[in-house]
Amino acid sequence: MLLNKFNSVSFLRFLRGFCLQLSFWTLFSCSKTANSHENKAYLGITHVAYGITSIDVTLNGVPLFSTPLNFGQTTGLPGNPYDTVTAGIQYMAILNGTTTLDSGNVAFQQGSHYSLFVYDTLSQTPVHVIIFQDMRGDNIGTYYRFLNFTPGYSLGLILTNAADTFFINPVSYVGYDPQPSSYTFNTLYARTGHYGVRAFYDSTNYNADSSNIKLLSDSLVLDSTKVYNIYLQGLYNVSSGPDTLKIQSIRLN
């Protein structure tokens, strides 16, 4: 046996040293495991910048996702659009190929979830970003944040199904009011289900045959106790192609 190579004194010294090493690596391993979930935040990204086919995003020079994000797409999966990022201040760059479209410092709070939208600035600067801190919901209501990425119009929504109709009040284009505090979550009670959606730009006239109302979808789903980003994407008077006005929904939990 290999142990026979040691006399009793040297074997005791070996065993003592081995135990110390084992204790050290056990503590190190436990410490590493304990810290593995610390200092993390969660970030979902949506691309709504017109005329930009796709974007990449880096944090401190490291790509956040492996393949470019196309126009109209959101990272992740329904119910989990988030990538894990390091909490704290990060240097973010938005790129199209090798061209930097926008860059600057962003701050993420540990354990928090964020939605970031890359949108058209309607100026010489191609894109800008707006970042929202998300809520995780509860077991009581359904929550939504409504955003308008359609330039030139303040737009609201009419949501209708066989049992119910309700209105989401008009909001201006995000680029005109890029303050996250202007777009809070709203609560729905007992209004879940499948809805047809119309957009309107004149709050004094809700008639479905009016020229100020446009049918967008008959399949918007609102599930009980879920949290959503609901937003308008596209140009109001465009009826075909990638810039067609449409309603989009991102489930956050």
ChimeraX commands (.cxc) that place a marker at each C-alpha (Angstrom):
marker #1 position 0.00,0.00,0.00 radius 0.5
marker #1 position 1.13,3.52,-0.65 radius 0.5
marker #1 position 0.67,4.42,3.00 radius 0.5
marker #1 position 3.58,2.15,3.86 radius 0.5
marker #1 position 5.92,4.70,2.35 radius 0.5
marker #1 position 5.28,6.95,5.35 radius 0.5
marker #1 position 6.46,6.32,8.90 radius 0.5
marker #1 position 3.96,7.11,11.65 radius 0.5
marker #1 position 5.29,10.65,12.24 radius 0.5
marker #1 position 5.47,11.62,8.58 radius 0.5
marker #1 position 2.06,10.07,7.95 radius 0.5
marker #1 position 0.53,12.16,10.77 radius 0.5
marker #1 position 2.15,15.26,9.31 radius 0.5
marker #1 position 0.81,14.32,5.87 radius 0.5
marker #1 position -2.68,13.70,7.27 radius 0.5
marker #1 position -2.67,17.00,9.17 radius 0.5
marker #1 position -1.56,18.89,6.06 radius 0.5
marker #1 position -4.09,17.09,3.92 radius 0.5
marker #1 position -6.88,17.95,6.34 radius 0.5
marker #1 position -5.83,21.60,6.34 radius 0.5
marker #1 position -5.82,21.60,2.54 radius 0.5
marker #1 position -9.19,19.89,2.48 radius 0.5
marker #1 position -10.61,22.46,4.90 radius 0.5
marker #1 position -9.22,25.30,2.80 radius 0.5
marker #1 position -10.66,24.00,-0.46 radius 0.5
marker #1 position -14.00,23.22,1.24 radius 0.5
marker #1 position -14.22,26.77,2.55 radius 0.5
marker #1 position -13.15,28.18,-0.82 radius 0.5
marker #1 position -15.71,26.06,-2.61 radius 0.5
marker #1 position -18.48,27.06,-0.22 radius 0.5
marker #1 position -17.51,30.70,-0.49 radius 0.5
marker #1 position -17.50,30.50,-4.27 radius 0.5
marker #1 position -20.93,28.84,-4.28 radius 0.5
marker #1 position -22.33,31.32,-1.80 radius 0.5
marker #1 position -21.16,34.24,-3.96 radius 0.5
marker #1 position -22.24,32.77,-7.28 radius 0.5
marker #1 position -25.69,34.42,-7.08 radius 0.5
marker #1 position -24.44,37.71,-5.64 radius 0.5
marker #1 position -23.79,40.90,-7.55 radius 0.5
marker #1 position -26.15,39.93,-10.36 radius 0.5
marker #1 position -28.88,41.86,-12.13 radius 0.5
marker #1 position -31.16,40.90,-15.03 radius 0.5
marker #1 position -31.58,42.73,-18.33 radius 0.5
marker #1 position -33.99,42.26,-21.23 radius 0.5
marker #1 position -33.43,44.17,-24.48 radius 0.5
marker #1 position -35.89,45.10,-27.25 radius 0.5
marker #1 position -34.90,46.55,-30.63 radius 0.5
marker #1 position -37.36,49.18,-31.96 radius 0.5
marker #1 position -34.98,51.48,-33.85 radius 0.5
marker #1 position -36.31,52.02,-37.40 radius 0.5
marker #1 position -33.95,51.48,-40.29 radius 0.5
marker #1 position -31.46,49.48,-38.17 radius 0.5
marker #1 position -31.69,45.86,-39.26 radius 0.5
marker #1 position -29.97,44.41,-36.18 radius 0.5
marker #1 position -27.99,45.39,-33.12 radius 0.5
marker #1 position -25.40,43.96,-30.77 radius 0.5
marker #1 position -24.96,45.07,-27.17 radius 0.5
marker #1 position -21.77,44.94,-25.13 radius 0.5
marker #1 position -21.15,45.58,-21.45 radius 0.5
marker #1 position -17.58,46.60,-20.65 radius 0.5
marker #1 position -16.64,45.29,-24.10 radius 0.5
marker #1 position -18.23,41.84,-23.59 radius 0.5
marker #1 position -21.13,40.87,-25.93 radius 0.5
marker #1 position -24.38,40.35,-24.05 radius 0.5
marker #1 position -25.77,37.82,-26.57 radius 0.5
marker #1 position -24.21,35.61,-29.21 radius 0.5
marker #1 position -26.21,36.58,-32.31 radius 0.5
marker #1 position -27.48,40.04,-33.38 radius 0.5
marker #1 position -30.93,41.13,-32.24 radius 0.5
marker #1 position -33.16,41.92,-35.22 radius 0.5
marker #1 position -35.62,44.80,-35.45 radius 0.5
marker #1 position -38.79,44.06,-33.47 radius 0.5
marker #1 position -37.18,41.30,-31.41 radius 0.5
marker #1 position -36.67,40.91,-27.67 radius 0.5
marker #1 position -34.03,38.83,-25.93 radius 0.5
marker #1 position -34.86,35.66,-24.00 radius 0.5
marker #1 position -38.12,33.76,-23.90 radius 0.5
marker #1 position -41.76,34.57,-23.03 radius 0.5
marker #1 position -41.82,34.97,-19.27 radius 0.5
marker #1 position -38.04,35.36,-19.07 radius 0.5
marker #1 position -36.61,37.94,-21.49 radius 0.5
marker #1 position -33.60,38.56,-19.26 radius 0.5
marker #1 position -29.87,37.97,-19.55 radius 0.5
marker #1 position -27.78,37.94,-16.38 radius 0.5
marker #1 position -25.47,40.94,-16.00 radius 0.5
marker #1 position -23.11,42.13,-13.29 radius 0.5
marker #1 position -24.66,44.67,-10.94 radius 0.5
marker #1 position -23.08,48.10,-10.64 radius 0.5
marker #1 position -21.96,50.64,-13.21 radius 0.5
marker #1 position -21.25,49.19,-16.66 radius 0.5
marker #1 position -20.11,50.76,-19.91 radius 0.5
marker #1 position -22.67,49.83,-22.54 radius 0.5
marker #1 position -22.30,50.08,-26.32 radius 0.5
marker #1 position -25.02,49.54,-28.93 radius 0.5
marker #1 position -23.54,48.39,-32.22 radius 0.5
marker #1 position -24.64,47.63,-35.75 radius 0.5
marker #1 position -21.86,45.41,-37.05 radius 0.5
marker #1 position -18.68,47.35,-36.27 radius 0.5
marker #1 position -20.45,50.72,-36.06 radius 0.5
marker #1 position -21.16,52.07,-32.56 radius 0.5
marker #1 position -24.65,53.59,-32.56 radius 0.5
marker #1 position -24.71,54.74,-28.94 radius 0.5
marker #1 position -22.64,54.22,-25.81 radius 0.5
marker #1 position -22.37,55.32,-22.20 radius 0.5
marker #1 position -22.49,54.21,-18.58 radius 0.5
marker #1 position -25.51,52.40,-17.14 radius 0.5
marker #1 position -26.16,51.27,-13.57 radius 0.5
marker #1 position -27.84,48.05,-12.45 radius 0.5
marker #1 position -28.96,47.33,-8.90 radius 0.5
marker #1 position -28.20,43.90,-7.49 radius 0.5
marker #1 position -31.11,41.48,-7.84 radius 0.5
marker #1 position -33.22,43.86,-9.94 radius 0.5
marker #1 position -34.78,43.20,-13.34 radius 0.5
marker #1 position -34.65,45.73,-16.17 radius 0.5
marker #1 position -36.19,46.28,-19.62 radius 0.5
marker #1 position -34.07,48.24,-22.09 radius 0.5
marker #1 position -35.48,49.52,-25.39 radius 0.5
marker #1 position -33.23,50.66,-28.22 radius 0.5
marker #1 position -35.29,53.17,-30.21 radius 0.5
marker #1 position -35.03,55.70,-33.05 radius 0.5
marker #1 position -34.13,59.23,-31.88 radius 0.5
marker #1 position -35.46,60.93,-35.06 radius 0.5
marker #1 position -32.23,62.94,-35.15 radius 0.5
marker #1 position -28.69,62.60,-36.44 radius 0.5
marker #1 position -27.89,60.26,-33.56 radius 0.5
marker #1 position -29.23,56.93,-34.90 radius 0.5
marker #1 position -30.49,55.38,-31.68 radius 0.5
marker #1 position -30.96,55.97,-28.00 radius 0.5
marker #1 position -31.95,53.75,-25.09 radius 0.5
marker #1 position -34.49,53.93,-22.31 radius 0.5
marker #1 position -34.18,51.60,-19.32 radius 0.5
marker #1 position -36.99,50.64,-16.94 radius 0.5
marker #1 position -36.79,48.77,-13.66 radius 0.5
marker #1 position -39.36,45.97,-13.78 radius 0.5
marker #1 position -41.67,44.58,-11.13 radius 0.5
marker #1 position -42.06,40.86,-10.57 radius 0.5
marker #1 position -45.83,40.80,-9.99 radius 0.5
marker #1 position -47.89,39.15,-7.28 radius 0.5
marker #1 position -50.77,36.69,-6.98 radius 0.5
marker #1 position -53.48,39.35,-7.22 radius 0.5
marker #1 position -53.45,41.40,-10.42 radius 0.5
marker #1 position -52.20,41.53,-13.98 radius 0.5
marker #1 position -49.82,44.43,-14.62 radius 0.5
marker #1 position -48.82,46.24,-17.78 radius 0.5
marker #1 position -46.58,49.11,-18.85 radius 0.5
marker #1 position -47.74,50.79,-22.09 radius 0.5
marker #1 position -45.15,52.37,-24.41 radius 0.5
marker #1 position -45.58,54.18,-27.72 radius 0.5
marker #1 position -42.69,53.89,-30.19 radius 0.5
marker #1 position -44.71,55.38,-33.08 radius 0.5
marker #1 position -43.38,58.87,-33.95 radius 0.5
marker #1 position -45.77,61.73,-34.56 radius 0.5
marker #1 position -48.79,60.48,-32.62 radius 0.5
marker #1 position -50.10,60.20,-29.09 radius 0.5
marker #1 position -51.75,56.79,-29.23 radius 0.5
marker #1 position -53.98,54.78,-26.94 radius 0.5
marker #1 position -55.55,51.34,-27.17 radius 0.5
marker #1 position -59.06,49.88,-27.22 radius 0.5
marker #1 position -59.06,46.25,-26.06 radius 0.5
marker #1 position -62.18,44.20,-26.72 radius 0.5
marker #1 position -63.34,40.61,-26.29 radius 0.5
marker #1 position -66.71,38.91,-25.96 radius 0.5
marker #1 position -67.01,39.84,-22.30 radius 0.5
marker #1 position -65.28,43.16,-21.89 radius 0.5
marker #1 position -63.95,46.37,-23.41 radius 0.5
marker #1 position -61.46,48.71,-21.81 radius 0.5
marker #1 position -59.24,51.59,-22.84 radius 0.5
marker #1 position -55.57,52.34,-22.35 radius 0.5
marker #1 position -55.13,56.11,-22.41 radius 0.5
marker #1 position -52.97,57.71,-25.12 radius 0.5
marker #1 position -49.29,58.35,-24.47 radius 0.5
marker #1 position -46.85,60.30,-26.60 radius 0.5
marker #1 position -43.96,58.86,-28.55 radius 0.5
marker #1 position -41.27,57.75,-26.10 radius 0.5
marker #1 position -38.68,59.85,-27.93 radius 0.5
marker #1 position -40.60,63.00,-26.97 radius 0.5
marker #1 position -40.64,62.07,-23.28 radius 0.5
marker #1 position -37.73,59.71,-22.58 radius 0.5
marker #1 position -38.21,59.63,-18.81 radius 0.5
marker #1 position -38.71,56.14,-17.33 radius 0.5
marker #1 position -40.80,57.63,-14.50 radius 0.5
marker #1 position -43.43,58.67,-17.07 radius 0.5
marker #1 position -44.29,55.04,-17.82 radius 0.5
marker #1 position -45.48,53.23,-14.71 radius 0.5
marker #1 position -47.16,49.85,-14.38 radius 0.5
marker #1 position -50.97,49.74,-14.38 radius 0.5
marker #1 position -53.13,47.05,-12.83 radius 0.5
marker #1 position -55.88,44.96,-14.38 radius 0.5
marker #1 position -58.33,42.98,-12.26 radius 0.5
marker #1 position -60.63,40.31,-13.76 radius 0.5
marker #1 position -59.75,41.40,-17.30 radius 0.5
marker #1 position -57.52,38.60,-18.47 radius 0.5
marker #1 position -58.09,36.73,-21.72 radius 0.5
marker #1 position -57.71,37.18,-25.49 radius 0.5
marker #1 position -58.35,40.66,-26.86 radius 0.5
marker #1 position -58.74,42.39,-30.16 radius 0.5
marker #1 position -56.73,45.60,-30.20 radius 0.5
marker #1 position -57.36,48.94,-31.90 radius 0.5
marker #1 position -55.13,51.99,-31.68 radius 0.5
marker #1 position -56.63,55.48,-31.58 radius 0.5
marker #1 position -55.17,58.98,-31.65 radius 0.5
marker #1 position -58.21,61.11,-30.77 radius 0.5
marker #1 position -59.55,60.48,-27.28 radius 0.5
marker #1 position -62.84,62.26,-28.09 radius 0.5
marker #1 position -63.90,59.70,-30.72 radius 0.5
marker #1 position -63.83,55.93,-30.15 radius 0.5
marker #1 position -66.05,54.78,-33.03 radius 0.5
marker #1 position -64.54,51.71,-34.66 radius 0.5
marker #1 position -65.34,52.98,-38.17 radius 0.5
marker #1 position -63.62,56.32,-37.59 radius 0.5
marker #1 position -60.45,57.23,-39.45 radius 0.5
marker #1 position -58.66,57.81,-36.16 radius 0.5
marker #1 position -58.93,54.16,-35.11 radius 0.5
marker #1 position -56.94,51.31,-36.60 radius 0.5
marker #1 position -57.32,47.56,-36.02 radius 0.5
marker #1 position -53.99,46.07,-34.98 radius 0.5
marker #1 position -54.57,42.55,-33.71 radius 0.5
marker #1 position -57.18,40.08,-32.53 radius 0.5
marker #1 position -54.84,37.97,-30.44 radius 0.5
marker #1 position -53.36,39.98,-27.57 radius 0.5
marker #1 position -53.26,37.69,-24.54 radius 0.5
marker #1 position -53.31,38.89,-20.94 radius 0.5
marker #1 position -52.82,36.12,-18.38 radius 0.5
marker #1 position -53.77,36.33,-14.73 radius 0.5
marker #1 position -51.05,37.60,-12.34 radius 0.5
marker #1 position -48.55,38.18,-15.18 radius 0.5
marker #1 position -46.56,41.35,-15.91 radius 0.5
marker #1 position -46.21,42.80,-19.41 radius 0.5
marker #1 position -44.54,45.45,-21.46 radius 0.5
marker #1 position -47.13,46.36,-24.11 radius 0.5
marker #1 position -45.91,48.68,-26.83 radius 0.5
marker #1 position -46.70,50.09,-30.25 radius 0.5
marker #1 position -44.11,49.60,-32.96 radius 0.5
marker #1 position -44.19,50.96,-36.50 radius 0.5
marker #1 position -45.53,54.01,-38.32 radius 0.5
marker #1 position -49.23,54.87,-38.11 radius 0.5
marker #1 position -49.83,55.34,-41.84 radius 0.5
marker #1 position -47.73,52.38,-43.01 radius 0.5
marker #1 position -49.75,49.26,-43.87 radius 0.5
marker #1 position -47.07,46.86,-45.17 radius 0.5
marker #1 position -43.43,45.98,-44.60 radius 0.5
marker #1 position -41.35,46.00,-41.42 radius 0.5
marker #1 position -42.58,49.46,-40.37 radius 0.5
marker #1 position -46.27,48.49,-40.29 radius 0.5
marker #1 position -47.99,49.67,-37.12 radius 0.5
marker #1 position -48.45,46.74,-34.73 radius 0.5
marker #1 position -49.01,45.92,-31.11 radius 0.5
marker #1 position -46.28,43.99,-29.32 radius 0.5
marker #1 position -46.31,42.32,-25.91 radius 0.5
marker #1 position -43.46,41.08,-23.72 radius 0.5
marker #1 position -44.37,38.88,-20.76 radius 0.5
marker #1 position -41.92,39.51,-17.95 radius 0.5
marker #1 position -42.71,36.65,-15.56 radius 0.5
marker link #1:1,2 radius 0.2
marker link #1:2,3 radius 0.2
marker link #1:3,4 radius 0.2
marker link #1:4,5 radius 0.2
marker link #1:5,6 radius 0.2
marker link #1:6,7 radius 0.2
marker link #1:7,8 radius 0.2
marker link #1:8,9 radius 0.2
marker link #1:9,10 radius 0.2
marker link #1:10,11 radius 0.2
marker link #1:11,12 radius 0.2
marker link #1:12,13 radius 0.2
marker link #1:13,14 radius 0.2
marker link #1:14,15 radius 0.2
marker link #1:15,16 radius 0.2
marker link #1:16,17 radius 0.2
marker link #1:17,18 radius 0.2
marker link #1:18,19 radius 0.2
marker link #1:19,20 radius 0.2
marker link #1:20,21 radius 0.2
marker link #1:21,22 radius 0.2
marker link #1:22,23 radius 0.2
marker link #1:23,24 radius 0.2
marker link #1:24,25 radius 0.2
marker link #1:25,26 radius 0.2
marker link #1:26,27 radius 0.2
marker link #1:27,28 radius 0.2
marker link #1:28,29 radius 0.2
marker link #1:29,30 radius 0.2
marker link #1:30,31 radius 0.2
marker link #1:31,32 radius 0.2
marker link #1:32,33 radius 0.2
marker link #1:33,34 radius 0.2
marker link #1:34,35 radius 0.2
marker link #1:35,36 radius 0.2
marker link #1:36,37 radius 0.2
marker link #1:37,38 radius 0.2
marker link #1:38,39 radius 0.2
marker link #1:39,40 radius 0.2
marker link #1:40,41 radius 0.2
marker link #1:41,42 radius 0.2
marker link #1:42,43 radius 0.2
marker link #1:43,44 radius 0.2
marker link #1:44,45 radius 0.2
marker link #1:45,46 radius 0.2
marker link #1:46,47 radius 0.2
marker link #1:47,48 radius 0.2
marker link #1:48,49 radius 0.2
marker link #1:49,50 radius 0.2
marker link #1:50,51 radius 0.2
marker link #1:51,52 radius 0.2
marker link #1:52,53 radius 0.2
marker link #1:53,54 radius 0.2
marker link #1:54,55 radius 0.2
marker link #1:55,56 radius 0.2
marker link #1:56,57 radius 0.2
marker link #1:57,58 radius 0.2
marker link #1:58,59 radius 0.2
marker link #1:59,60 radius 0.2
marker link #1:60,61 radius 0.2
marker link #1:61,62 radius 0.2
marker link #1:62,63 radius 0.2
marker link #1:63,64 radius 0.2
marker link #1:64,65 radius 0.2
marker link #1:65,66 radius 0.2
marker link #1:66,67 radius 0.2
marker link #1:67,68 radius 0.2
marker link #1:68,69 radius 0.2
marker link #1:69,70 radius 0.2
marker link #1:70,71 radius 0.2
marker link #1:71,72 radius 0.2
marker link #1:72,73 radius 0.2
marker link #1:73,74 radius 0.2
marker link #1:74,75 radius 0.2
marker link #1:75,76 radius 0.2
marker link #1:76,77 radius 0.2
marker link #1:77,78 radius 0.2
marker link #1:78,79 radius 0.2
marker link #1:79,80 radius 0.2
marker link #1:80,81 radius 0.2
marker link #1:81,82 radius 0.2
marker link #1:82,83 radius 0.2
marker link #1:83,84 radius 0.2
marker link #1:84,85 radius 0.2
marker link #1:85,86 radius 0.2
marker link #1:86,87 radius 0.2
marker link #1:87,88 radius 0.2
marker link #1:88,89 radius 0.2
marker link #1:89,90 radius 0.2
marker link #1:90,91 radius 0.2
marker link #1:91,92 radius 0.2
marker link #1:92,93 radius 0.2
marker link #1:93,94 radius 0.2
marker link #1:94,95 radius 0.2
marker link #1:95,96 radius 0.2
marker link #1:96,97 radius 0.2
marker link #1:97,98 radius 0.2
marker link #1:98,99 radius 0.2
marker link #1:99,100 radius 0.2
marker link #1:100,101 radius 0.2
marker link #1:101,102 radius 0.2
marker link #1:102,103 radius 0.2
marker link #1:103,104 radius 0.2
marker link #1:104,105 radius 0.2
marker link #1:105,106 radius 0.2
marker link #1:106,107 radius 0.2
marker link #1:107,108 radius 0.2
marker link #1:108,109 radius 0.2
marker link #1:109,110 radius 0.2
marker link #1:110,111 radius 0.2
marker link #1:111,112 radius 0.2
marker link #1:112,113 radius 0.2
marker link #1:113,114 radius 0.2
marker link #1:114,115 radius 0.2
marker link #1:115,116 radius 0.2
marker link #1:116,117 radius 0.2
marker link #1:117,118 radius 0.2
marker link #1:118,119 radius 0.2
marker link #1:119,120 radius 0.2
marker link #1:120,121 radius 0.2
marker link #1:121,122 radius 0.2
marker link #1:122,123 radius 0.2
marker link #1:123,124 radius 0.2
marker link #1:124,125 radius 0.2
marker link #1:125,126 radius 0.2
marker link #1:126,127 radius 0.2
marker link #1:127,128 radius 0.2
marker link #1:128,129 radius 0.2
marker link #1:129,130 radius 0.2
marker link #1:130,131 radius 0.2
marker link #1:131,132 radius 0.2
marker link #1:132,133 radius 0.2
marker link #1:133,134 radius 0.2
marker link #1:134,135 radius 0.2
marker link #1:135,136 radius 0.2
marker link #1:136,137 radius 0.2
marker link #1:137,138 radius 0.2
marker link #1:138,139 radius 0.2
marker link #1:139,140 radius 0.2
marker link #1:140,141 radius 0.2
marker link #1:141,142 radius 0.2
marker link #1:142,143 radius 0.2
marker link #1:143,144 radius 0.2
marker link #1:144,145 radius 0.2
marker link #1:145,146 radius 0.2
marker link #1:146,147 radius 0.2
marker link #1:147,148 radius 0.2
marker link #1:148,149 radius 0.2
marker link #1:149,150 radius 0.2
marker link #1:150,151 radius 0.2
marker link #1:151,152 radius 0.2
marker link #1:152,153 radius 0.2
marker link #1:153,154 radius 0.2
marker link #1:154,155 radius 0.2
marker link #1:155,156 radius 0.2
marker link #1:156,157 radius 0.2
marker link #1:157,158 radius 0.2
marker link #1:158,159 radius 0.2
marker link #1:159,160 radius 0.2
marker link #1:160,161 radius 0.2
marker link #1:161,162 radius 0.2
marker link #1:162,163 radius 0.2
marker link #1:163,164 radius 0.2
marker link #1:164,165 radius 0.2
marker link #1:165,166 radius 0.2
marker link #1:166,167 radius 0.2
marker link #1:167,168 radius 0.2
marker link #1:168,169 radius 0.2
marker link #1:169,170 radius 0.2
marker link #1:170,171 radius 0.2
marker link #1:171,172 radius 0.2
marker link #1:172,173 radius 0.2
marker link #1:173,174 radius 0.2
marker link #1:174,175 radius 0.2
marker link #1:175,176 radius 0.2
marker link #1:176,177 radius 0.2
marker link #1:177,178 radius 0.2
marker link #1:178,179 radius 0.2
marker link #1:179,180 radius 0.2
marker link #1:180,181 radius 0.2
marker link #1:181,182 radius 0.2
marker link #1:182,183 radius 0.2
marker link #1:183,184 radius 0.2
marker link #1:184,185 radius 0.2
marker link #1:185,186 radius 0.2
marker link #1:186,187 radius 0.2
marker link #1:187,188 radius 0.2
marker link #1:188,189 radius 0.2
marker link #1:189,190 radius 0.2
marker link #1:190,191 radius 0.2
marker link #1:191,192 radius 0.2
marker link #1:192,193 radius 0.2
marker link #1:193,194 radius 0.2
marker link #1:194,195 radius 0.2
marker link #1:195,196 radius 0.2
marker link #1:196,197 radius 0.2
marker link #1:197,198 radius 0.2
marker link #1:198,199 radius 0.2
marker link #1:199,200 radius 0.2
marker link #1:200,201 radius 0.2
marker link #1:201,202 radius 0.2
marker link #1:202,203 radius 0.2
marker link #1:203,204 radius 0.2
marker link #1:204,205 radius 0.2
marker link #1:205,206 radius 0.2
marker link #1:206,207 radius 0.2
marker link #1:207,208 radius 0.2
marker link #1:208,209 radius 0.2
marker link #1:209,210 radius 0.2
marker link #1:210,211 radius 0.2
marker link #1:211,212 radius 0.2
marker link #1:212,213 radius 0.2
marker link #1:213,214 radius 0.2
marker link #1:214,215 radius 0.2
marker link #1:215,216 radius 0.2
marker link #1:216,217 radius 0.2
marker link #1:217,218 radius 0.2
marker link #1:218,219 radius 0.2
marker link #1:219,220 radius 0.2
marker link #1:220,221 radius 0.2
marker link #1:221,222 radius 0.2
marker link #1:222,223 radius 0.2
marker link #1:223,224 radius 0.2
marker link #1:224,225 radius 0.2
marker link #1:225,226 radius 0.2
marker link #1:226,227 radius 0.2
marker link #1:227,228 radius 0.2
marker link #1:228,229 radius 0.2
marker link #1:229,230 radius 0.2
marker link #1:230,231 radius 0.2
marker link #1:231,232 radius 0.2
marker link #1:232,233 radius 0.2
marker link #1:233,234 radius 0.2
marker link #1:234,235 radius 0.2
marker link #1:235,236 radius 0.2
marker link #1:236,237 radius 0.2
marker link #1:237,238 radius 0.2
marker link #1:238,239 radius 0.2
marker link #1:239,240 radius 0.2
marker link #1:240,241 radius 0.2
marker link #1:241,242 radius 0.2
marker link #1:242,243 radius 0.2
marker link #1:243,244 radius 0.2
marker link #1:244,245 radius 0.2
marker link #1:245,246 radius 0.2
marker link #1:246,247 radius 0.2
marker link #1:247,248 radius 0.2
marker link #1:248,249 radius 0.2
marker link #1:249,250 radius 0.2
marker link #1:250,251 radius 0.2
marker link #1:251,252 radius 0.2
marker link #1:252,253 radius 0.2
view
